[in-house]
Amino acid sequence: MVRSAGSYRPDIDGLRALAVLAVVAFHGFPEYIPGGFVGVDVFFVISGYLISGIIFDESRAGIFSLQRFYSRRIRRIFPALILVLVISLLAGWWLLLPDQLVRLGKQLGASAVFVSNFYLWFQSGYFSPDARSFPLLHLWSLGIEEQFYLGWPLLLWSLPRRRLLLATGIILSASFALNIVMIAHHPSETFYLPFTRAWELMAGAALAQISRKDERRHDLFAAVGIAAIAISFFLINTKTLFPGWAAAVPVVGTVFLIRSEGSFLNRVVLSNRAAVNIGVISYPLYLWHWPLLVFAELLKFRPLTDLERGLVIALTFFLAWLTCKFVERPIGFGRVLFAKPLVACMAALAVAALVPALGYGPTLPDPISRMITVLNPQEGLRVGECMLSDGAMVEFSPSCVDQKRPLVAIWGDSTAAALVPGFRSLQASRNFGIAQFTVSSCPPLLIRWRGAIGRQLIFMGAPRCYFPAAFNLDWLWPTLISVRRNRPSPMPTRRCGSVRTTPSHYCILPRPSASASCRTMGRRLYGLSELKLLLPRCRSQNLYGLRCLP
């Protein structure tokens, strides 16, 4: 429950409910509330306001103590966090593969010492596709808050009272300016670093120092505040440069709502019993929701349906209530002596995290381990030589074509390049050469084009058409096409909607690719004599909508 040295404000609990519901909804159903992640920014303003208010009230009363302040923070933050970290470690020990468990151990260790934001800065962007594999991703915000708790009270305690507002304004302005300068070129750093997020907490701290005696415009401020937050939830999305300027909208909206104590919105909507009850459990609700969603998806081994995500979120509410009733309240509002055992437990948890982080966890059976272990993913692919980057202004190396005959051409994108080590192994028992012409993002397509070289049919890679390949040759549909220099073999085509296809089910498109690397690959392939192409069959369900014969 939100308390300060003064009076309790139920509307702030209601505001916390709004923030946590937005974050949970974003993680569970991002398509419906694309900007729900800004609920964390609302939390930052609330935290800055409450912590600063507590310090100011106790300082005016002459009872402020750093020891008591940090003891209170430990009893408020540690109990539920320790429980969630322990359960996450046990679930990960049971569910995760060895490499994933190592990463979880590192996440857990960083979270236990409140530097999760720094760890994630080096590992994954918050909106990256692999973010869903980090069960403790959401604890980056807790790291920033704890770093704020360490530094800001010391500054308030050491500065004269008449200079506090000036110091707050300077820190707020400098942090916001750094956020604006960095966001374009360093978005991940701007998102995770405390220096570029401090202004959001300082906005709450500044509000705690400003007198709010004028109540005539409270309803107007409240209306503007809730409108700003609502706009943020639905107009900001994962493609927005964030925090940046965009973060100012929910931050200012939250400041306006906190300032509007006594308004109709604060008294009736935010202070209603349902909102307050959710606000009371908002901290354990935030802690539980993301690990449960991640582990549920890992357990199912595929994305969850809307119904399944709804059930997981319902379980989150139940666990949050249990945590609040049986863990937070008995310990958080209990005796000060609880602080030292909690610190010892958190330290022990940080040490325990070293076990999985260093690889001392469950291992897979040896045959499976050998199958999935890749010593060097690029070994044998000849990157930069015969495996080029799309758009690279370089030619294929002469070494890309073996002198042995017959030749088997490995032609396509990086997926096709993955076949090279397997074909090299086959050369030990088969007498053939390899011609490797692979370019990233250039899948193997036949392009029908009368170009400057005067040939009707050349080979090119065309973007946005996906053709799978596999290591096991039994999975391929072999088609041998003979091509002689300067005289392409006749290749009958059939209509497939607006697209022509060859008998091998490869598509002939009406114009060439714009990629220089793809054109280079096409010319090199066309110029080879006595070439045999081993091509996999096109899938009937094409991922990019290109129609091919079944």
NORCORVEN-V935701 format. One record per backbone hydrogen bond with DSSP energy under -1.0 kcal/mol. NH is the residue of the N-H (numbers start at 1). CO is the residue of the C=O. If there is no record, write none. Layout:
[[NH:CO] [NH:CO]]
This chain:
[[14:10] [15:11] [16:12] [17:13] [18:14] [19:15] [20:16] [21:17] [22:18] [23:19] [24:20] [25:21] [26:22] [27:23] [28:24] [29:25] [32:29] [33:29] [35:233] [36:33] [38:35] [39:36] [40:37] [42:38] [43:39] [44:40] [45:41] [46:42] [47:43] [48:44] [49:45] [50:46] [51:47] [52:48] [53:49] [54:50] [55:51] [56:52] [57:53] [58:54] [59:55] [60:56] [61:57] [63:58] [69:65] [70:66] [71:67] [72:68] [73:69] [74:70] [75:71] [76:72] [77:73] [78:74] [81:77] [82:78] [83:79] [84:80] [85:81] [86:82] [87:83] [88:84] [89:85] [90:86] [91:87] [92:88] [93:89] [94:90] [95:91] [96:92] [101:97] [102:98] [103:99] [104:100] [105:101] [106:102] [107:103] [108:104] [109:105] [110:106] [111:107] [112:108] [113:109] [114:111] [115:110] [119:115] [120:116] [121:117] [122:118] [124:120] [128:125] [131:128] [133:130] [134:131] [137:134] [139:136] [140:137] [141:138] [143:139] [144:140] [145:141] [146:142] [147:143] [148:144] [149:145] [150:146] [151:147] [152:148] [155:151] [156:152] [157:153] [158:154] [159:155] [163:160] [164:161] [167:163] [168:164] [169:165] [170:166] [171:167] [172:168] [173:169] [174:170] [175:171] [176:172] [177:173] [178:174] [179:175] [180:176] [181:177] [182:178] [183:179] [186:182] [190:186] [191:187] [192:188] [193:189] [198:194] [200:197] [202:198] [203:199] [204:200] [205:201] [206:202] [207:203] [208:204] [209:206] [218:215] [221:217] [222:218] [223:219] [224:220] [225:221] [226:222] [227:223] [228:224] [229:225] [230:226] [231:227] [232:228] [233:229] [234:230] [235:231] [236:232] [240:237] [247:243] [248:245] [249:246] [251:247] [252:248] [253:249] [254:250] [255:251] [256:252] [257:253] [258:254] [259:255] [263:260] [267:263] [268:264] [269:265] [270:265] [272:269] [276:272] [277:273] [278:274] [279:275] [280:276] [281:277] [282:279] [285:281] [286:282] [287:283] [288:284] [289:285] [292:288] [293:289] [294:290] [295:291] [296:292] [297:293] [298:294] [299:295] [300:296] [301:297] [309:305] [310:306] [311:307] [312:308] [313:309] [314:310] [315:311] [316:312] [317:313] [318:314] [319:315] [320:316] [321:317] [322:318] [323:319] [324:320] [325:321] [326:322] [327:323] [328:323] [329:324] [331:327] [332:328] [333:329] [334:331] [338:335] [339:336] [342:338] [343:339] [344:340] [345:341] [346:342] [347:343] [348:344] [349:345] [350:346] [351:347] [352:348] [353:349] [354:351] [355:352] [357:353] [358:354] [359:356] [360:355] [361:359] [369:365] [370:366] [371:367] [372:368] [373:369] [379:376] [381:378] [384:387] [385:382] [386:382] [387:382] [388:438] [392:389] [394:392] [397:385] [400:397] [401:398] [402:434] [408:433] [409:532] [410:435] [412:437] [417:413] [418:414] [419:416] [420:417] [423:419] [424:420] [425:421] [426:422] [427:423] [428:425] [429:426] [430:426] [432:430] [433:406] [435:408] [436:400] [437:410] [438:386] [439:412] [440:388] [442:439] [445:460] [446:507] [447:458] [448:509] [449:456] [451:455] [454:451] [458:447] [460:445] [462:443] [475:472] [476:473] [487:484] [494:501] [496:499] [499:496] [500:508] [501:494] [502:506] [505:502] [508:500] [509:446] [519:515] [520:516] [521:517] [522:518] [523:519] [524:520] [525:521] [526:522] [527:523] [531:483] [545:542]]
